[in-house]
Amino acid sequence: MSAPVIYYIRHGETSWNAEGRLQGTRDVPLNDLGRRQAAHAGNVLADLLTRDGRDKSSLPFVASPLGRARMTMELVRGALKLVPEEYALDDRLREIAYGVWEGSTLAEMQAADPVLYAKRLTAKWTMAPEGGETYEAVQHRMRDWYDSVKGDTVAVAHGGTARALMVALGIETPTSAADLLIEQGAVYVFRDGGLRKYS
């Protein structure tokens, strides 16, 4: 069986994204720009599915259980003229947990714990703040999720989980992925061992 094609969408912008705050597992809703980005991603996806000769109603759709991903999925499905609420949730797609750093900006993190912040700059993939998880752990759960996917799938999740999936599939390394910008309002297509972004 050939590897599944994953049409991957990061959730749209939230006020915390705009302020540079780490969200992690916190439920922060989309802002106006985020809702527009989600609808735009839906239109991009519609074009891709038409180009690929795919029937949008036959594909599975799955989202992170966090509200910003669910709202993005519903706006994406609305743009596709599909019933917004008809999709699955998978907890493995939730964002990386930042523990005590959730809600903080990078500057606030540095001021609160300069030693841990400095360590993060050199070992971002393998370190975690108190109560958080490592990117390495997220990489393992994203690999587990990917291995459970039975066919081509539309997934809506997060920037951290996108980076982790790229490393899990050998597209990026922990070093190259750690600070990779994952665009909002775009569709990332994982296909045949490669990755392309459409926006």
URVENTA-V443984 format. One record per pair of residues at least 12 apart in sequence whose ideal C-beta (glycine too) atoms are under 6 Angstrom apart, sorted by the first residue. I is the first residue (numbers start at 1). GAP is how many residues later the second one is. Records with the same first field share a line. If there is no record, write none. Layout:
BEGIN
I->GAP  GAP
END
This chain:
BEGIN
4->145  147  148
5->147  186
6->147  149  184
7->38  147  180  182
8->147  180
9->32  147  178
10->149  152  172  174
11->57  58  61
12->18  22  25  26  60  172
13->18  20  21  171
14->14  16  17  20  54
15->16
16->12
20->85
21->82  84
22->76  79  80  82
24->71  73  74  78
25->72
26->76
27->39  40
30->38  41
37->147  148
38->34  37  38
39->36  40
40->145
41->35  144  146
42->34  37  38
43->36
44->143  154
45->142
46->34
48->150
56->24
59->95
60->93
61->26  93
62->26  28  93
63->24  26  93
64->29  30  93
65->24  26
66->28
69->87  88
72->84
73->14  83
92->49  53
93->64  68
95->63  65
96->37  42  64
97->35  36
98->34
99->30  31  32  33
100->29  30  31
101->28
124->54
125->49  53
135->29
138->26
139->25  28  29
142->19  22  23  26
143->25
159->23
162->20
163->14  17
171->24
186->13
END
